[in-house]
Amino acid sequence: MNLWVKPTIGVEAALSAEKEAGLVARAKRGDGAAISQLYRQYAPGIYGYVASRVGYPALADDLTSEVFLRALEGLPRFEYRGISFGAWLYRIAHDRVADHSRRQARRPTLPLENGFLAMQNGVEHEVEANLEAQRLKKAIGQLTADQQQVVLLRFNAGLRLKEVAHVMGKSIDAVKMLQLRALARLRQLVD
């Protein structure tokens, strides 16, 4: 799956703060429906973020599962401190991807599905969209790691500046500067 072709992946229809808080409170009490609703709300975005960082759908599925397992284990300790539940999930996803990258650096492997993904309907449109997506992906790949992360969290995951700052462990001003420089560099690379 090419995440740059389908920009709706990773952009959840935002829950109101009250609705999210209510769902989290119910989930903390063990309400399966609330847990399921939170999963349905955030899983596509978390998957999109993880897949854009690791590049392989099967691996992204595994890491996304790990994110939600960790979230479920940590749910009793979750508290609102000016950061949404979604931002907390993205922070867990960031940590899982970082852990995976460290493991891969020690023991690189290639996934089995390489080369086995077939195109479906609308071949011409799909090819054109894939070429444009590859161009954008290549341009994003030329950014610094921090700039890539800001672009993915802001525009693919739809997080606010404060939430991106929390996920990355940086100040809001640092995130603003990273975003400004990343967008300027992308304009140069894509034009």
C-alpha positions as CSV (number, residue, x, y, z in Angstrom):
1,M,0.0,0.0,0.0
2,N,1.4,3.4,-1.0
3,L,0.5,5.9,1.7
4,W,1.2,8.9,-0.5
5,V,-1.5,7.9,-3.0
6,K,-4.2,7.9,-0.4
7,P,-3.8,11.1,1.7
8,T,-6.9,10.2,3.8
9,I,-5.0,7.5,5.5
10,G,-3.7,9.0,8.8
11,V,-6.1,11.9,8.8
12,E,-8.8,10.9,11.3
13,A,-12.0,12.9,11.7
14,A,-11.1,14.5,15.0
15,L,-13.0,13.5,18.1
16,S,-14.1,16.4,20.3
17,A,-12.0,16.6,23.4
18,E,-15.0,15.7,25.5
19,K,-15.9,12.7,23.4
20,E,-12.3,11.4,23.5
21,A,-12.1,12.0,27.2
22,G,-15.3,10.0,27.7
23,L,-14.1,7.2,25.6
24,V,-10.8,7.0,27.4
25,A,-12.5,7.0,30.8
26,R,-14.8,4.2,29.7
27,A,-11.8,2.3,28.2
28,K,-9.9,2.6,31.5
29,R,-12.9,0.9,33.2
30,G,-12.6,-2.0,30.8
31,D,-15.4,-1.0,28.4
32,G,-14.7,-3.1,25.3
33,A,-16.9,-0.9,23.0
34,A,-14.9,2.2,24.0
35,I,-11.6,0.5,23.4
36,S,-12.8,-0.7,20.1
37,Q,-14.0,2.8,19.1
38,L,-10.6,4.3,20.1
39,Y,-8.9,1.7,18.0
40,R,-11.1,2.3,15.0
41,Q,-10.5,6.1,15.4
42,Y,-6.8,6.0,15.6
43,A,-5.5,2.8,14.0
44,P,-5.6,4.0,10.4
45,G,-3.5,7.1,11.2
46,I,-1.1,5.1,13.4
47,Y,-0.7,2.5,10.7
48,G,-0.1,5.3,8.1
49,Y,2.5,6.9,10.2
50,V,4.3,3.7,11.0
51,A,4.1,2.5,7.3
52,S,5.6,5.7,6.1
53,R,8.5,5.3,8.4
54,V,9.2,1.6,7.9
55,G,8.0,1.1,4.3
56,Y,6.6,-2.4,4.4
57,P,2.9,-3.1,5.0
58,A,3.4,-6.4,7.0
59,L,5.9,-4.8,9.3
60,A,3.7,-1.7,9.7
61,D,0.8,-4.1,10.7
62,D,3.0,-5.7,13.3
63,L,4.3,-2.5,14.7
64,T,0.8,-0.9,14.8
65,S,-0.4,-4.0,16.8
66,E,2.5,-3.4,19.2
67,V,1.5,0.3,19.6
68,F,-2.0,-0.6,20.6
69,L,-0.9,-3.4,22.8
70,R,1.4,-1.0,24.6
71,A,-1.4,1.6,24.8
72,L,-3.8,-1.0,26.3
73,E,-1.1,-1.9,28.9
74,G,-0.4,1.7,29.7
75,L,-4.0,2.9,29.6
76,P,-4.6,2.8,33.4
77,R,-1.6,5.3,33.7
78,F,-2.7,7.6,30.9
79,E,-3.6,11.1,32.2
80,Y,-4.5,14.2,30.2
81,R,-1.8,16.8,30.6
82,G,-2.6,19.1,27.7
83,I,-1.9,16.4,25.2
84,S,-4.6,14.3,23.5
85,F,-4.9,10.6,23.6
86,G,-4.1,10.5,19.9
87,A,-0.8,12.3,20.5
88,W,0.0,9.8,23.2
89,L,-0.5,7.0,20.7
90,Y,1.7,8.7,18.2
91,R,4.4,9.0,20.8
92,I,4.1,5.2,21.4
93,A,4.3,4.7,17.7
94,H,7.4,6.9,17.4
95,D,9.1,4.8,20.2
96,R,8.2,1.5,18.5
97,V,9.6,2.7,15.1
98,A,12.7,3.9,16.9
99,D,13.1,0.5,18.6
100,H,12.6,-1.3,15.3
101,S,15.2,0.9,13.6
102,R,17.7,0.2,16.3
103,R,17.1,-3.6,16.0
104,Q,17.3,-3.4,12.2
105,A,20.7,-1.6,12.4
106,R,22.1,-4.6,14.2
107,R,20.4,-7.2,11.9
108,P,19.0,-6.0,8.6
109,T,16.4,-8.2,6.7
110,L,14.2,-7.9,3.6
111,P,10.4,-8.6,3.9
112,L,9.0,-11.4,1.8
113,E,6.3,-9.4,0.1
114,N,8.8,-7.3,-1.9
115,G,7.8,-7.5,-5.5
116,F,4.5,-9.4,-4.9
117,L,2.1,-6.5,-4.7
118,A,-0.1,-6.5,-7.8
119,M,-1.9,-3.5,-9.3
120,Q,-5.7,-3.6,-9.4
121,N,-8.3,-1.5,-11.3
122,G,-7.5,1.7,-13.0
123,V,-3.9,0.8,-14.0
124,E,-3.2,4.1,-15.8
125,H,-4.4,6.2,-13.0
126,E,-2.7,4.0,-10.5
127,V,0.6,4.2,-12.3
128,E,0.4,8.0,-12.6
129,A,-0.5,8.4,-8.9
130,N,2.3,6.0,-7.9
131,L,4.8,8.0,-9.9
132,E,3.7,11.2,-8.2
133,A,3.8,9.5,-4.9
134,Q,7.3,8.2,-5.5
135,R,8.4,11.7,-6.4
136,L,7.1,13.1,-3.2
137,K,8.4,10.2,-1.1
138,K,11.8,10.6,-2.7
139,A,11.7,14.4,-1.9
140,I,10.7,13.7,1.7
141,G,13.5,11.1,1.9
142,Q,16.0,13.9,1.2
143,L,14.9,15.9,4.3
144,T,16.6,15.5,7.6
145,A,15.2,12.8,9.9
146,D,13.6,15.4,12.1
147,Q,12.1,17.3,9.1
148,Q,10.7,14.0,7.8
149,Q,9.1,13.3,11.2
150,V,7.5,16.8,11.4
151,V,6.1,16.5,7.9
152,L,4.6,13.0,8.5
153,L,3.1,13.9,11.9
154,R,1.7,17.3,10.8
155,F,0.4,16.5,7.4
156,N,0.0,12.7,7.3
157,A,-1.1,12.2,10.9
158,G,-2.8,15.6,11.2
159,L,-1.3,16.4,14.7
160,R,-1.2,19.9,16.0
161,L,2.1,21.6,16.7
162,K,1.9,21.0,20.4
163,E,1.3,17.3,19.9
164,V,4.2,17.0,17.4
165,A,6.4,18.7,19.9
166,H,5.3,16.2,22.6
167,V,5.9,13.2,20.3
168,M,9.3,14.4,19.2
169,G,10.4,15.7,22.6
170,K,11.1,19.2,21.2
171,S,9.7,22.7,21.8
172,I,6.9,24.1,19.7
173,D,9.2,26.7,18.3
174,A,11.7,24.0,17.3
175,V,8.9,22.1,15.5
176,K,7.7,25.3,13.7
177,M,11.3,25.9,12.5
178,L,11.7,22.3,11.4
179,Q,8.3,22.5,9.5
180,L,9.2,25.8,7.8
181,R,12.6,24.5,6.6
182,A,11.1,21.2,5.6
183,L,8.4,22.8,3.4
184,A,10.9,25.2,1.9
185,R,13.2,22.3,1.0
186,L,10.3,20.2,-0.4
187,R,9.3,23.2,-2.7
188,Q,12.8,23.2,-4.0
189,L,12.9,19.4,-4.5
190,V,9.5,19.0,-6.1
191,D,9.4,22.1,-8.4
